[in-house]
Amino acid sequence: MPASEECFWTGPMYRWFRYGRPYRENDKPTTVYLWGTMEWRDGEGRRHRDDGKPAVIHPLGGEEHYLHGLRVNVYTPGKSV
């Protein structure tokens, strides 16, 4: 039977792990800060999210895109940068 997700309160954030590595099922964020910022990370702990989705979402609408820890720019037609 696989281990379930574990949630830890570490300072100003909640972090989820499985087998000691960042993990969360169903495309949920692995880190949620008290002020509302959400982060998605790969199994190595690097910011990461596929399919053009942001790996960091800020509560006032800012987004950051990463692939395995490398920040990338994403072009969205009709959206000013």
Sequence and secondary structure as in RCSB ss.txt:
>XXXX:A:sequence
MPASEECFWTGPMYRWFRYGRPYRENDKPTTVYLWGTMEWRDGEGRRHRDDGKPAVIHPLGGEEHYLHGLRVNVY
TPGKSV
>XXXX:A:secstr
     EEEEETTEEEEEETTEE  STT  SEEETTS EE B TTS B  STT  SEE TTS EEEEETTEEE   
 TT   
